[in-house]
Every structure is written in C-alpha cells, then in structure tokens.
C-alpha cells in the first residue's frame, strides 16, 4: 500500500494573496473530442492552467477525487467527489447536513493519502491543494492515475474557488454564490456605512492548542472578509510581518482592549462562545471590560473562509451581530 502524509492549511497559517486565475483555453483551437463523435461529452477535453501548469482534463468530469483543501470547497459548490481526504470532525460538524452527507458518501482516503485507493476509484480528475513539497512527492503517481490540477497554499480563496469551478465543472453554482456574496457585501457596506467609518474593531481568537490562559488578536481567517471586503476597521500586522494571530497574549492583557469600540470573537451558530474561546469570556477581566458590559462584544459564527458558501454563512452571522450594536452615546 502506498500512502503519502497529508498536511492541510493550519488554523493559524498566513494565506498570502496570490491570484492564480484558472485559465480555460481550447485544445487546438476547439474542444478536443479525441476522435469521438460530435456530442460525446464524456470524450471532450479542455485545458486549464493552475500551479502545476497546463493540464488537459475532461470537459465534464464524472469521477472527481479531491485532496487537501479542495474537499469542502468543491462540495460547497455542489460537487460530488468519489474520494476525499481526512477532514477534522470539528470542520465536518459545521457543514450543512446535505454537504456532510456528500462528504460521508465519498471514499475517505484518510490523512495519509492512499494512492492505491485513489487508483481503485478510477477518477477522471484529481483536484489538490496541499503544500508544494508534499505535492511534488506524489505528483508523478497522481498524474499517472488521472489528470491532476494543483494549487499551492498561497492561493487566495477566491482564486481557488474560480479554479475549482472551472476544473470541476461547477461554474453555475459558483456564479450564483459569487453574485450572492457581492450583493451581501454591498448591502452591508450601505447599512453599516457609519459603523465602518467611525468604529474601531478588534477580533479575538483562541486555538485548540493555545497555552492555558492565553488568547490572540485574530487578523487571519474570516475576519479578513470583514476587513477587506466589508471594510470594517480591524488591526492587522504591518506588511511583511507575521500576522498578529501568531502571538499569544496572556489573559491579563484583556484590559488593554478598552481602546477599541467593538470586540468580535468566535461563536457557534447559536451565538455562544465556542468551547475553545469560552475560557476567555469566563475571566473577570473580560466581564469587566466596558466593551463587554455595554453590549459591544459580538460573537460571530465562522464555519470557514475558503469557499463562498461558508463565507456567506459568516457574513449572515456578522450582519446579525452588527445589527445588535447599541447606538453610541
């Protein structure tokens, strides 16, 4: 049995923005039908370009295997992979029921990709987003099995969505999600124009492996959507420096947060502080913060920030949280 260890993007990994637009081009000036009769969709091909260069793929792939961070975004766009890699239970728990069912129906290739299992699935397309070095180790075997399209971890989430939409033939769903996203962002910019202009936010977070008694100022993940797309004023690291989220801070420093008008923090879909973040809100320092006592500490649900569907759920939670802000006195 041949397996290859798989490392996903870590919760605190910095995602540098790199627009790797997936370019759709015609093979030889038009669809290459590989000798098939006109209308034989299964035999038609097209060429896409991603991090591993130009790849000839089926025009309408039927048996797709997803590896690494492509699993959930492809499913989010309505894709139905025949094989997926290991996804933490904590991430699966955040999926809508129909997406969870799709993931469970696929063959689970595990955290260490079983290349023999991949081959046995007889895929006609393999979609991959993992670290470059890990892809290099398995690239030859994967491309022998089926056409393989790869994106590195530095691919920005919107570019990845575009790429998956093109390669996975789920562009229609992607288009609807993008339109909804753009509409929601535009509406929030209008509704909260004054808040955007006059409010200083800070986003707090905590990781499952954080040292006891510590938290971080979160400037990566869903908060990037609030900051970069909606336009809310959150602190972030200077260009070229590590994200603020890489520095653990002791609970005692919570008192310094009084300089901000609004605090956001991770909550579940019911608005309650996540289990990981709960120790922060249990401290007397937190409870005594003027921001907290005045109702300006907002729990926001973030089911993920690497696909439009998950981001739309985040925006909905953020919108509802902002709507509860009391007027400034």
KASUL-V890242 format. One record per pair of residues at least 4 apart in sequence whose ideal C-beta (glycine too) atoms are under 7 Angstrom apart, sorted by the first residue. I is the first residue (numbers start at 0). J is the second residue. If there is no record, write none. Layout:
BEGIN
i=I j=J
i=I j=J
END
This chain:
BEGIN
i=0 j=113
i=0 j=115
i=1 j=114
i=1 j=115
i=2 j=111
i=2 j=112
i=2 j=113
i=2 j=114
i=3 j=111
i=3 j=112
i=3 j=114
i=3 j=133
i=3 j=136
i=3 j=137
i=4 j=111
i=5 j=67
i=5 j=84
i=5 j=110
i=5 j=111
i=5 j=112
i=5 j=129
i=5 j=133
i=6 j=129
i=6 j=130
i=6 j=133
i=7 j=67
i=7 j=68
i=8 j=12
i=8 j=68
i=8 j=152
i=10 j=206
i=11 j=206
i=11 j=219
i=11 j=244
i=11 j=245
i=12 j=152
i=13 j=219
i=13 j=242
i=14 j=153
i=14 j=155
i=14 j=219
i=15 j=153
i=16 j=155
i=17 j=153
i=17 j=154
i=17 j=155
i=17 j=158
i=18 j=155
i=18 j=158
i=19 j=49
i=19 j=50
i=19 j=150
i=19 j=154
i=19 j=158
i=19 j=162
i=20 j=158
i=20 j=161
i=21 j=47
i=21 j=48
i=21 j=49
i=21 j=161
i=21 j=162
i=21 j=165
i=21 j=166
i=22 j=47
i=22 j=48
i=23 j=45
i=23 j=47
i=23 j=165
i=24 j=46
i=25 j=29
i=25 j=30
i=25 j=45
i=26 j=30
i=26 j=31
i=26 j=44
i=26 j=45
i=26 j=46
i=26 j=55
i=27 j=31
i=30 j=43
i=30 j=44
i=30 j=45
i=30 j=58
i=31 j=44
i=32 j=37
i=32 j=39
i=32 j=42
i=32 j=43
i=33 j=42
i=33 j=44
i=35 j=39
i=35 j=42
i=39 j=43
i=40 j=58
i=40 j=59
i=43 j=58
i=44 j=55
i=44 j=56
i=44 j=57
i=44 j=58
i=45 j=56
i=45 j=58
i=46 j=53
i=46 j=54
i=46 j=55
i=47 j=54
i=47 j=56
i=47 j=148
i=47 j=165
i=47 j=166
i=48 j=52
i=48 j=53
i=49 j=54
i=49 j=148
i=49 j=149
i=49 j=150
i=49 j=162
i=50 j=149
i=50 j=150
i=50 j=151
i=51 j=138
i=51 j=149
i=54 j=146
i=54 j=147
i=54 j=148
i=55 j=146
i=56 j=60
i=56 j=124
i=56 j=146
i=56 j=148
i=56 j=166
i=57 j=123
i=57 j=124
i=59 j=168
i=60 j=123
i=60 j=124
i=60 j=167
i=60 j=168
i=61 j=123
i=62 j=81
i=62 j=120
i=62 j=121
i=62 j=122
i=62 j=123
i=63 j=78
i=63 j=80
i=63 j=81
i=63 j=122
i=63 j=124
i=63 j=126
i=63 j=167
i=64 j=80
i=64 j=81
i=64 j=82
i=64 j=117
i=64 j=120
i=64 j=122
i=64 j=125
i=65 j=69
i=65 j=70
i=65 j=73
i=65 j=80
i=65 j=83
i=65 j=126
i=66 j=84
i=66 j=112
i=66 j=125
i=66 j=126
i=66 j=127
i=66 j=129
i=67 j=84
i=67 j=127
i=67 j=128
i=67 j=129
i=68 j=128
i=68 j=305
i=69 j=73
i=69 j=126
i=69 j=127
i=69 j=128
i=69 j=163
i=70 j=74
i=70 j=83
i=70 j=84
i=70 j=86
i=71 j=75
i=71 j=86
i=71 j=303
i=71 j=306
i=72 j=76
i=72 j=159
i=72 j=160
i=72 j=163
i=72 j=305
i=72 j=306
i=73 j=78
i=73 j=80
i=73 j=126
i=73 j=163
i=73 j=167
i=74 j=78
i=74 j=80
i=74 j=98
i=74 j=101
i=74 j=102
i=75 j=98
i=75 j=306
i=75 j=308
i=75 j=309
i=76 j=163
i=76 j=164
i=76 j=169
i=76 j=172
i=76 j=173
i=76 j=176
i=77 j=169
i=77 j=172
i=78 j=167
i=78 j=169
i=79 j=101
i=80 j=105
i=81 j=105
i=81 j=106
i=81 j=120
i=81 j=122
i=82 j=105
i=82 j=106
i=82 j=108
i=82 j=117
i=82 j=120
i=82 j=122
i=83 j=102
i=83 j=105
i=83 j=107
i=83 j=108
i=84 j=108
i=84 j=109
i=84 j=110
i=84 j=112
i=85 j=107
i=85 j=109
i=85 j=110
i=86 j=90
i=86 j=91
i=86 j=102
i=88 j=92
i=91 j=99
i=91 j=102
i=93 j=302
i=93 j=303
i=94 j=98
i=94 j=99
i=94 j=102
i=96 j=100
i=97 j=101
i=98 j=102
i=99 j=103
i=100 j=104
i=106 j=116
i=106 j=120
i=108 j=112
i=108 j=113
i=108 j=116
i=108 j=117
i=109 j=113
i=112 j=117
i=112 j=137
i=113 j=117
i=114 j=118
i=114 j=137
i=114 j=140
i=115 j=119
i=116 j=120
i=117 j=122
i=117 j=144
i=118 j=144
i=122 j=144
i=122 j=145
i=123 j=145
i=124 j=145
i=124 j=146
i=124 j=166
i=125 j=141
i=125 j=144
i=125 j=145
i=125 j=147
i=126 j=148
i=126 j=163
i=126 j=166
i=126 j=167
i=127 j=134
i=127 j=147
i=127 j=149
i=128 j=150
i=128 j=152
i=128 j=154
i=128 j=159
i=129 j=133
i=129 j=134
i=130 j=152
i=131 j=135
i=131 j=151
i=134 j=138
i=134 j=149
i=137 j=141
i=138 j=142
i=139 j=143
i=140 j=144
i=141 j=147
i=142 j=147
i=148 j=166
i=150 j=154
i=150 j=159
i=150 j=162
i=154 j=158
i=154 j=159
i=156 j=160
i=156 j=304
i=156 j=305
i=157 j=161
i=158 j=162
i=159 j=163
i=159 j=305
i=160 j=164
i=160 j=173
i=160 j=306
i=160 j=307
i=161 j=165
i=162 j=166
i=163 j=167
i=164 j=169
i=164 j=170
i=164 j=173
i=165 j=170
i=169 j=173
i=170 j=174
i=171 j=175
i=172 j=176
i=173 j=177
i=174 j=178
i=175 j=179
i=176 j=180
i=176 j=307
i=176 j=308
i=176 j=311
i=177 j=181
i=177 j=307
i=178 j=182
i=179 j=183
i=179 j=311
i=180 j=184
i=180 j=307
i=180 j=310
i=180 j=311
i=181 j=185
i=182 j=186
i=183 j=187
i=183 j=311
i=183 j=314
i=184 j=188
i=184 j=228
i=184 j=229
i=185 j=189
i=186 j=190
i=187 j=191
i=187 j=229
i=187 j=314
i=187 j=318
i=188 j=192
i=188 j=195
i=188 j=229
i=188 j=230
i=191 j=195
i=191 j=321
i=192 j=196
i=193 j=197
i=194 j=198
i=194 j=321
i=194 j=324
i=195 j=230
i=195 j=231
i=198 j=232
i=198 j=260
i=198 j=261
i=199 j=232
i=199 j=259
i=199 j=260
i=200 j=231
i=200 j=232
i=200 j=233
i=200 j=259
i=200 j=261
i=200 j=263
i=201 j=216
i=201 j=233
i=201 j=234
i=201 j=256
i=201 j=259
i=201 j=262
i=202 j=216
i=202 j=217
i=202 j=218
i=202 j=222
i=202 j=233
i=202 j=263
i=203 j=214
i=203 j=216
i=203 j=217
i=203 j=262
i=203 j=264
i=203 j=279
i=204 j=214
i=204 j=215
i=204 j=217
i=204 j=244
i=204 j=265
i=205 j=209
i=205 j=214
i=205 j=215
i=205 j=275
i=205 j=276
i=205 j=279
i=206 j=275
i=207 j=275
i=209 j=213
i=209 j=247
i=210 j=247
i=212 j=249
i=212 j=250
i=213 j=247
i=213 j=248
i=213 j=249
i=214 j=248
i=214 j=250
i=214 j=279
i=215 j=244
i=215 j=246
i=215 j=247
i=215 j=248
i=216 j=234
i=216 j=243
i=216 j=244
i=217 j=222
i=217 j=244
i=218 j=222
i=218 j=233
i=218 j=234
i=218 j=235
i=218 j=236
i=218 j=242
i=218 j=243
i=218 j=244
i=219 j=223
i=219 j=242
i=219 j=244
i=220 j=301
i=220 j=304
i=221 j=225
i=221 j=301
i=221 j=304
i=221 j=313
i=222 j=226
i=222 j=233
i=223 j=227
i=223 j=304
i=224 j=228
i=224 j=229
i=224 j=304
i=224 j=310
i=224 j=313
i=224 j=314
i=225 j=229
i=225 j=231
i=225 j=233
i=225 j=317
i=226 j=231
i=226 j=233
i=226 j=235
i=234 j=243
i=235 j=243
i=236 j=240
i=236 j=241
i=236 j=242
i=236 j=243
i=241 j=245
i=248 j=252
i=250 j=279
i=250 j=282
i=250 j=284
i=251 j=284
i=253 j=282
i=253 j=284
i=253 j=285
i=253 j=288
i=254 j=284
i=256 j=262
i=256 j=288
i=256 j=290
i=257 j=288
i=257 j=289
i=257 j=290
i=259 j=290
i=260 j=295
i=261 j=290
i=261 j=295
i=261 j=297
i=261 j=324
i=262 j=290
i=262 j=295
i=262 j=296
i=262 j=297
i=263 j=297
i=263 j=299
i=264 j=272
i=264 j=276
i=264 j=296
i=264 j=298
i=265 j=273
i=265 j=276
i=265 j=301
i=266 j=270
i=266 j=271
i=266 j=272
i=266 j=273
i=266 j=298
i=266 j=299
i=266 j=300
i=267 j=271
i=267 j=273
i=267 j=300
i=268 j=300
i=270 j=298
i=271 j=298
i=272 j=276
i=272 j=277
i=272 j=280
i=272 j=298
i=273 j=277
i=276 j=280
i=277 j=281
i=279 j=285
i=280 j=285
i=282 j=286
i=283 j=287
i=285 j=291
i=286 j=291
i=288 j=292
i=289 j=293
i=290 j=295
i=290 j=296
i=291 j=296
i=293 j=325
i=294 j=325
i=295 j=324
i=297 j=320
i=298 j=320
i=299 j=316
i=299 j=317
i=299 j=320
i=300 j=312
i=300 j=313
i=300 j=316
i=301 j=313
i=302 j=309
i=302 j=312
i=302 j=313
i=303 j=309
i=304 j=309
i=304 j=310
i=304 j=313
i=305 j=309
i=306 j=310
i=307 j=311
i=308 j=312
i=309 j=313
i=310 j=314
i=311 j=315
i=312 j=316
i=313 j=317
i=314 j=318
i=315 j=319
i=316 j=320
i=317 j=321
i=318 j=322
END
